[in-house]
Amino acid sequence: MNLIITMFQYPFIQRALIVGVLVSLCAALLGVCLVLKHYSMIGDGLSHVSFGALSVAVALGVSPLWISIPIVIIASFCLLRIRENAHMKNDAAIAVVSSSALAIGITVTALTTGINTDVSSYMFGSILVMNEQDVMISIVLCIIVLALFILFYSRIFSITFDENFSKASGIPVGRFNALLSVLTAVTITLGMRMMGAMLISSLIIFPALIAMRLQRSFSGVIIAAAITAVIDFLLGLVISFLLSTPTGASIVLVNLCVLLIVTAIQKVRGK
Protein backbone atom coordinates (compact mmCIF):
# COMPACT_ATOMS: atom_id res chain seq x y z
CA MET A 1 0.00 0.00 0.00
CA ASN A 2 2.85 2.37 0.85
CA LEU A 3 4.40 1.67 -2.52
CA ILE A 4 1.17 2.60 -4.29
CA ILE A 5 0.90 5.81 -2.27
CA THR A 6 4.51 6.63 -3.13
CA MET A 7 3.77 5.91 -6.79
CA PHE A 8 1.28 8.76 -7.07
CA GLN A 9 3.81 11.24 -5.72
CA TYR A 10 5.85 11.08 -8.93
CA PRO A 11 5.00 13.94 -11.33
CA PHE A 12 5.00 11.70 -14.43
CA ILE A 13 2.52 9.34 -12.74
CA GLN A 14 0.30 12.28 -11.81
CA ARG A 15 0.35 13.49 -15.42
CA ALA A 16 -0.45 10.00 -16.69
CA LEU A 17 -3.26 9.65 -14.16
CA ILE A 18 -4.99 12.88 -15.16
CA VAL A 19 -4.71 12.36 -18.90
CA GLY A 20 -5.40 8.63 -18.69
CA VAL A 21 -8.65 9.01 -16.78
CA LEU A 22 -9.94 11.70 -19.12
CA VAL A 23 -8.94 9.83 -22.29
CA SER A 24 -10.41 6.58 -20.92
CA LEU A 25 -13.72 8.34 -20.31
CA CYS A 26 -13.77 9.83 -23.81
CA ALA A 27 -12.79 6.55 -25.46
CA ALA A 28 -15.40 4.57 -23.51
CA LEU A 29 -18.27 6.91 -24.39
CA LEU A 30 -17.34 7.10 -28.05
CA GLY A 31 -16.52 3.40 -28.15
CA VAL A 32 -20.09 2.39 -27.34
CA CYS A 33 -21.35 4.34 -30.35
CA LEU A 34 -18.62 3.05 -32.66
CA VAL A 35 -19.15 -0.58 -31.67
CA LEU A 36 -22.92 -0.33 -32.11
CA LYS A 37 -22.40 1.29 -35.53
CA HIS A 38 -20.02 -1.57 -36.50
CA TYR A 39 -17.23 0.94 -36.89
CA SER A 40 -15.06 -0.05 -33.94
CA MET A 41 -11.87 -0.58 -35.96
CA ILE A 42 -11.74 3.11 -36.82
CA GLY A 43 -9.65 3.50 -33.67
CA ASP A 44 -7.01 1.18 -35.05
CA GLY A 45 -6.99 2.95 -38.40
CA LEU A 46 -6.79 6.45 -36.96
CA SER A 47 -4.06 5.44 -34.52
CA HIS A 48 -1.88 4.43 -37.46
CA VAL A 49 -2.63 7.75 -39.12
CA SER A 50 -1.67 9.47 -35.89
CA PHE A 51 1.61 7.55 -35.82
CA GLY A 52 2.39 8.71 -39.34
CA ALA A 53 1.65 12.32 -38.37
CA LEU A 54 3.71 12.04 -35.18
CA SER A 55 6.64 10.64 -37.14
CA VAL A 56 6.52 13.61 -39.50
CA ALA A 57 6.30 16.00 -36.54
CA VAL A 58 9.30 14.39 -34.83
CA ALA A 59 11.27 14.60 -38.08
CA LEU A 60 10.41 18.31 -38.40
CA GLY A 61 11.05 19.03 -34.75
CA VAL A 62 7.49 20.29 -34.24
CA SER A 63 5.17 19.62 -31.28
CA PRO A 64 3.49 16.29 -32.21
CA LEU A 65 -0.03 17.16 -31.06
CA TRP A 66 -0.26 20.28 -33.23
CA ILE A 67 0.56 18.21 -36.33
CA SER A 68 -1.22 14.95 -35.58
CA ILE A 69 -4.63 16.23 -34.43
CA PRO A 70 -5.58 18.08 -37.66
CA ILE A 71 -4.19 15.29 -39.85
CA VAL A 72 -6.12 12.60 -37.97
CA ILE A 73 -9.30 14.69 -38.14
CA ILE A 74 -8.89 14.99 -41.92
CA ALA A 75 -8.34 11.21 -42.12
CA SER A 76 -11.52 10.59 -40.11
CA PHE A 77 -13.47 12.73 -42.58
CA CYS A 78 -11.97 10.75 -45.47
CA LEU A 79 -13.04 7.46 -43.86
CA LEU A 80 -16.51 8.85 -43.27
CA ARG A 81 -16.79 10.02 -46.89
CA ILE A 82 -15.65 6.63 -48.19
CA ARG A 83 -18.22 4.94 -46.00
CA GLU A 84 -21.05 7.21 -47.14
CA ASN A 85 -20.24 6.77 -50.82
CA ALA A 86 -20.17 3.00 -50.38
CA HIS A 87 -17.39 2.57 -52.96
CA MET A 88 -15.39 0.59 -50.43
CA LYS A 89 -16.39 -1.44 -47.39
CA ASN A 90 -15.56 -0.05 -43.93
CA ASP A 91 -12.87 -2.60 -43.09
CA ALA A 92 -11.18 -2.20 -46.47
CA ALA A 93 -11.20 1.59 -46.21
CA ILE A 94 -9.69 1.49 -42.73
CA ALA A 95 -7.04 -1.01 -43.88
CA VAL A 96 -6.04 1.17 -46.83
CA VAL A 97 -5.80 4.38 -44.80
CA SER A 98 -4.07 2.83 -41.77
CA SER A 99 -1.48 0.81 -43.69
CA SER A 100 -0.66 3.78 -45.94
CA ALA A 101 -0.24 6.14 -42.99
CA LEU A 102 1.88 3.63 -41.10
CA ALA A 103 4.10 3.13 -44.15
CA ILE A 104 4.53 6.90 -44.53
CA GLY A 105 5.44 7.25 -40.86
CA ILE A 106 8.00 4.46 -40.93
CA THR A 107 9.55 5.74 -44.17
CA VAL A 108 9.84 9.32 -42.91
CA THR A 109 11.34 8.08 -39.66
CA ALA A 110 13.86 5.84 -41.42
CA LEU A 111 14.97 8.68 -43.70
CA THR A 112 15.34 11.24 -40.90
CA THR A 113 15.75 10.35 -37.24
CA GLY A 114 15.76 6.57 -37.50
CA ILE A 115 13.69 4.25 -35.30
CA ASN A 116 14.70 5.80 -31.99
CA THR A 117 13.23 5.61 -28.50
CA ASP A 118 10.83 8.52 -29.07
CA VAL A 119 9.22 6.90 -32.09
CA SER A 120 9.06 3.51 -30.38
CA SER A 121 7.16 5.10 -27.50
CA TYR A 122 4.56 6.32 -29.98
CA MET A 123 4.24 2.80 -31.37
CA PHE A 124 3.84 1.04 -28.03
CA GLY A 125 3.03 3.85 -25.60
CA SER A 126 4.90 5.42 -22.70
CA ILE A 127 3.74 7.49 -19.74
CA LEU A 128 7.09 9.31 -19.86
CA VAL A 129 6.45 11.11 -23.16
CA MET A 130 3.88 13.55 -21.76
CA ASN A 131 5.16 16.92 -20.60
CA GLU A 132 3.17 19.64 -18.83
CA GLN A 133 2.17 21.30 -22.10
CA ASP A 134 0.83 18.00 -23.46
CA VAL A 135 -1.14 17.49 -20.26
CA MET A 136 -2.77 20.92 -20.47
CA ILE A 137 -3.69 20.44 -24.13
CA SER A 138 -5.05 16.97 -23.38
CA ILE A 139 -7.16 18.19 -20.45
CA VAL A 140 -8.71 21.00 -22.48
CA LEU A 141 -9.47 18.79 -25.50
CA CYS A 142 -10.85 15.93 -23.37
CA ILE A 143 -13.19 18.33 -21.55
CA ILE A 144 -14.38 19.64 -24.92
CA VAL A 145 -14.98 16.07 -26.17
CA LEU A 146 -16.95 15.13 -23.04
CA ALA A 147 -18.94 18.37 -23.12
CA LEU A 148 -19.92 17.93 -26.78
CA PHE A 149 -20.88 14.30 -26.21
CA ILE A 150 -23.13 15.23 -23.28
CA LEU A 151 -24.58 18.24 -25.10
CA PHE A 152 -25.58 16.23 -28.18
CA TYR A 153 -26.27 12.96 -26.35
CA SER A 154 -29.82 12.54 -27.67
CA ARG A 155 -28.77 13.15 -31.28
CA ILE A 156 -25.80 10.79 -31.00
CA PHE A 157 -28.10 8.17 -29.48
CA SER A 158 -30.48 8.54 -32.42
CA ILE A 159 -27.90 8.24 -35.21
CA THR A 160 -26.21 5.32 -33.44
CA PHE A 161 -29.29 3.11 -33.63
CA ASP A 162 -31.18 4.25 -36.74
CA GLU A 163 -29.79 6.75 -39.22
CA ASN A 164 -32.79 6.49 -41.55
CA PHE A 165 -35.23 7.32 -38.76
CA SER A 166 -32.95 10.16 -37.66
CA LYS A 167 -33.02 11.61 -41.18
CA ALA A 168 -36.80 11.33 -41.28
CA SER A 169 -36.93 13.14 -37.92
CA GLY A 170 -34.97 16.06 -39.33
CA ILE A 171 -31.68 15.31 -37.59
CA PRO A 172 -28.67 16.27 -39.75
CA VAL A 173 -27.11 12.81 -39.69
CA GLY A 174 -24.10 13.80 -41.76
CA ARG A 175 -23.13 16.55 -39.35
CA PHE A 176 -23.38 14.35 -36.29
CA ASN A 177 -21.49 11.51 -37.95
CA ALA A 178 -18.80 14.08 -38.72
CA LEU A 179 -18.87 15.26 -35.10
CA LEU A 180 -18.48 11.67 -33.90
CA SER A 181 -15.54 11.21 -36.26
CA VAL A 182 -13.82 14.39 -35.04
CA LEU A 183 -14.28 13.48 -31.38
CA THR A 184 -12.90 10.01 -32.05
CA ALA A 185 -9.91 11.42 -33.93
CA VAL A 186 -9.03 13.79 -31.07
CA THR A 187 -9.41 11.05 -28.45
CA ILE A 188 -7.29 8.59 -30.43
CA THR A 189 -4.51 11.13 -30.88
CA LEU A 190 -4.42 12.05 -27.20
CA GLY A 191 -4.57 8.46 -25.99
CA MET A 192 -1.92 7.23 -28.39
CA ARG A 193 0.83 9.05 -26.50
CA MET A 194 0.25 6.74 -23.56
CA MET A 195 -1.21 3.58 -25.13
CA GLY A 196 0.71 3.56 -28.39
CA ALA A 197 -0.51 3.13 -31.96
CA MET A 198 -0.69 -0.64 -31.58
CA LEU A 199 -2.94 -0.65 -28.51
CA ILE A 200 -5.08 2.50 -28.46
CA SER A 201 -8.04 0.86 -30.21
CA SER A 202 -8.44 -1.42 -27.19
CA LEU A 203 -9.46 1.60 -25.10
CA ILE A 204 -12.42 2.04 -27.44
CA ILE A 205 -13.47 -1.59 -27.88
CA PHE A 206 -13.00 -3.35 -24.52
CA PRO A 207 -15.04 -1.09 -22.18
CA ALA A 208 -17.92 -1.06 -24.66
CA LEU A 209 -17.95 -4.87 -24.98
CA ILE A 210 -17.79 -5.31 -21.21
CA ALA A 211 -20.56 -2.78 -20.60
CA MET A 212 -22.84 -4.44 -23.16
CA ARG A 213 -22.63 -7.66 -21.16
CA LEU A 214 -23.58 -5.85 -17.97
CA GLN A 215 -26.35 -3.49 -19.12
CA ARG A 216 -29.14 -3.46 -21.68
CA SER A 217 -30.15 0.19 -22.05
CA PHE A 218 -28.01 2.66 -23.98
CA SER A 219 -27.58 4.97 -21.00
CA GLY A 220 -26.72 2.00 -18.78
CA VAL A 221 -24.09 0.81 -21.25
CA ILE A 222 -22.61 4.31 -21.47
CA ILE A 223 -22.30 4.62 -17.68
CA ALA A 224 -20.95 1.07 -17.27
CA ALA A 225 -18.39 1.61 -20.03
CA ALA A 226 -17.17 4.85 -18.44
CA ILE A 227 -16.79 3.26 -15.00
CA THR A 228 -15.12 0.15 -16.44
CA ALA A 229 -12.67 2.19 -18.51
CA VAL A 230 -11.53 4.30 -15.56
CA ILE A 231 -11.18 1.36 -13.15
CA ASP A 232 -9.30 -0.76 -15.69
CA PHE A 233 -6.99 2.14 -16.47
CA LEU A 234 -6.19 2.68 -12.79
CA LEU A 235 -5.55 -1.03 -12.25
CA GLY A 236 -3.35 -1.18 -15.35
CA LEU A 237 -1.38 1.87 -14.25
CA VAL A 238 -0.74 0.40 -10.79
CA ILE A 239 0.23 -3.00 -12.19
CA SER A 240 2.54 -1.33 -14.69
CA PHE A 241 4.33 0.55 -11.90
CA LEU A 242 4.58 -2.41 -9.53
CA LEU A 243 5.74 -4.96 -12.14
CA SER A 244 7.66 -2.54 -14.42
CA THR A 245 5.59 -3.60 -17.42
CA PRO A 246 4.52 -1.33 -20.32
CA THR A 247 1.56 0.80 -19.31
CA GLY A 248 -0.48 0.30 -22.47
CA ALA A 249 -0.06 -3.47 -22.46
CA SER A 250 -0.96 -3.67 -18.76
CA ILE A 251 -4.19 -1.73 -19.32
CA VAL A 252 -5.15 -3.94 -22.26
CA LEU A 253 -4.52 -7.13 -20.26
CA VAL A 254 -6.65 -5.84 -17.37
CA ASN A 255 -9.46 -5.10 -19.83
CA LEU A 256 -9.07 -8.56 -21.35
CA CYS A 257 -9.24 -10.25 -17.93
CA VAL A 258 -12.37 -8.28 -16.98
CA LEU A 259 -14.03 -9.17 -20.29
CA LEU A 260 -13.24 -12.88 -19.83
CA ILE A 261 -14.51 -12.85 -16.24
CA VAL A 262 -17.76 -11.09 -17.16
CA THR A 263 -18.30 -13.45 -20.11
CA ALA A 264 -17.66 -16.51 -17.92
CA ILE A 265 -20.10 -15.28 -15.26
CA GLN A 266 -22.74 -14.73 -17.95
CA LYS A 267 -22.33 -18.25 -19.27
CA VAL A 268 -22.58 -19.73 -15.77
CA ARG A 269 -25.75 -17.76 -15.08
CA GLY A 270 -27.16 -18.77 -18.45
CA LYS A 271 -26.70 -22.45 -17.61
N, C-alpha and C positions, 0 to 999 in steps of 0.2 A: 504493500500500500504506500509506504514511504517513497518507493522508487517511482510509482505512478505520480505522486504529488510533486516529486522533484522534476519529473518529466515535463510537466506543464509550466515550469519556471523558465524553461529555455525559450528565448525569443522566436526561434524558427519553428518550434512546436506551437507556440501561440498563434503565429501567422498561419500555419497550416490548419490549425483548429478553426479559426475564424472563416477562412476561405473555404475549407473543406465542408463545414456545416452548411454554409450558404449555397455552395455549388451542388451539394447532395440534395438539398431541398429543391432547387431549380430542376435538376436532372430528374428527380423522382416525379414531380408534378408533370413535367413535359413528357416523361417516359410513358406515363399511363396513356396519354393521348396518342403518342406515336405507336405504341404497341397495339392499341385498339384499332388504329388506322392501317395496321399492317405495314408500318413504315419505320420499324424499330432499328433497322440497320443503317438508317441515315446517320446515326451517331458514329458508327464505324467509318462511314465514307467521309463525313466532315472532319473527323479527327485526322485522317490522312491528308486532307486538304490543309488543315491547320499545321500539320508537320511540315508540309511543303512551304507554306508561308513563313513559318518560324525559321526554317533553314535559310530562306532568302534573307530574312531579317538579320539573322546571325552573321551571314556573309557580308551584309552591307553595314553591319555595326549599328543597326537601328533597334529601338525598343521593340521586342517581338509582338507585344499585344497590339500596338498601333498598326502593325502591318497585317497580322493574322486575322484580326476581327473583321475588317472590311472585306478581305479576300474570302473568308469562310462564309460571310453573309451573301456575297455574290454567288458563291458556289451553291448555297442552299436555294437561292432563287433559280439557278440553272436546273437543279434537280427537280424543283417544283414545276418548272416550265416543261421539262421533259415528261414528267408524270402526267401533266394536264393534256399535253398533245398526244399522248399514248403512242408515240413512235417507238418507244423502247420501254420494256418492263422495268419496274422499280429496282429490282435487284441488279439487272444488267446496267442500268443507268448509274447506280451507286458504285458498282464494280469499275466501270469505265472512269468515272470521276476520281475515285479514291486511288486506283492504281496509277493513273496518270499523275496525280498530285504527288503521290509518294515517290514516283520515279523522278519527277522534277526536283523534289527536295533532296533526294539522295545524290543526284547528279550535281546540283549546285554545291552541295556540301563537299563532295569529292573534289570538285574543281577549285574550291576556295579554302575552307578551313580544315577539311578532312573530317573523318568521323571521330570527333573528340568527345570529351566528357559532357560538354554542354548539350550537344546534339543527342547523345545517348539518353540524357535525362529527359529530353522531350519525347523520345521513343518509348521509354519505359517508366517515366515519371520520377520525380524527386521532390521532397518537401523542402530541399535546400535551395531550389532555384528561385523562390519567391522573395523579392525584396519588399521594402515598405511601400514603394510606389506601386508595385504589382498588387499588393494587398488592398490599397486604397481604391485602385481602379476596379478590382474584383468586387469589393464590397458595394461600390456604387452601382456597378452593372448588375450584380445579383439582386439588389434591392429593386432596381428598375424592372428586371425580369419578373420577380415575384409580384410586384405591384400591378404590372400589366396583366399577368395571368389572373390575379384576383379580380381586377377591374372588368375584364372581359370573360369571366368564368362561364357565364350562361351561354355566350356565343360559341366559345370553344367547346363546351359540352355538346352543343347542337351540331356543329360541323364534325365532331368526332364520331358521332353515331349515325348521322344521316345527312349527307351533303345535299341530296336532292330535296328533302323536306326543308332544309335550311334555306335553299334558294327560293323555294316556293313561299317561304315565310318572309322573304325580303331581306334575309341576312346576306351581306356581301361575302360569300364564301371565299372567293379568291383573295380578298384582303386579309381575312383571318387565317387562311392557310399560309399566306405570306408572313403574317405576324408570328405564327407558330414556328415557321422556318427560321426567322430571324432570332427568336428567343432561343431556339435550339442551337443555332450557330454560335451565339454568344456564350451559352452555357458550356458547349463542347470546348470552345477555345480556352475558357477560364479553367475548366477542370483538367484539361490536358497537361497543364504545367505540373500538376501533382500526380495524376493517374497515368499519363503517358498516352501516346497515340494508339498503342496496342490494346489498352485496357479501358479507355474512357467510356466506350459504348456500354460496358457492364454497369456503369452507374445509372444508365437510362433503363436498361432492360430488367435487371434483377429485382429492384424494389417493386416495379410494376407487376412482375410475375408473382412475387411473393404476396403482394397486397391482393391480387385477384383471387388467390386461394383462401384469403382470410375474410374478404368482404364481397358483397354482391352489388351494392349500389355504387354509382359513380363517385359520389362524395365520400363514401366509406373507403373506396379504393384509393382515392386521392390522399386522404388523411393517413391511411395505413401505409401507403408508399412513402410518404414524407417521414413518418416516425421510423419506419424500417430503415430508410436510407441514412438518417442521422445516427441511429444506434449502431448500424453496421459500420459506418465510417469511424465512429469513436472506438469501437472494438478493434477495427483494423489498424487504426493509428496506434493504439496502446500495444497491440501485439507486435506491430512493426518495430516499435521502440524497444520492447522487452527482448525480442528475439533477433533484433538487427536484420530484419527481412525488408525487402522493398515495400514501401507504403502501398502503392497501387495494387500489387499482387496480394498483399495481406487483406486489403479491403474486398477484393474480388473473391478470395477464398472464404471470407466470413459470409459474404452474400450467398455463395454457393452452398455453404453448410446450412444456412438458415432455410434456403429454398428446399434442400433435400429433407431437412427435418419437418418442415411444414407439409411437404408432399407426402412423406411417410405417415405423418399423423392423420392426414386426410384419408389415405388408403386404409389405415387401421379402423378409423371411424366408419368408413364406407362398408367394410366387411362386418 
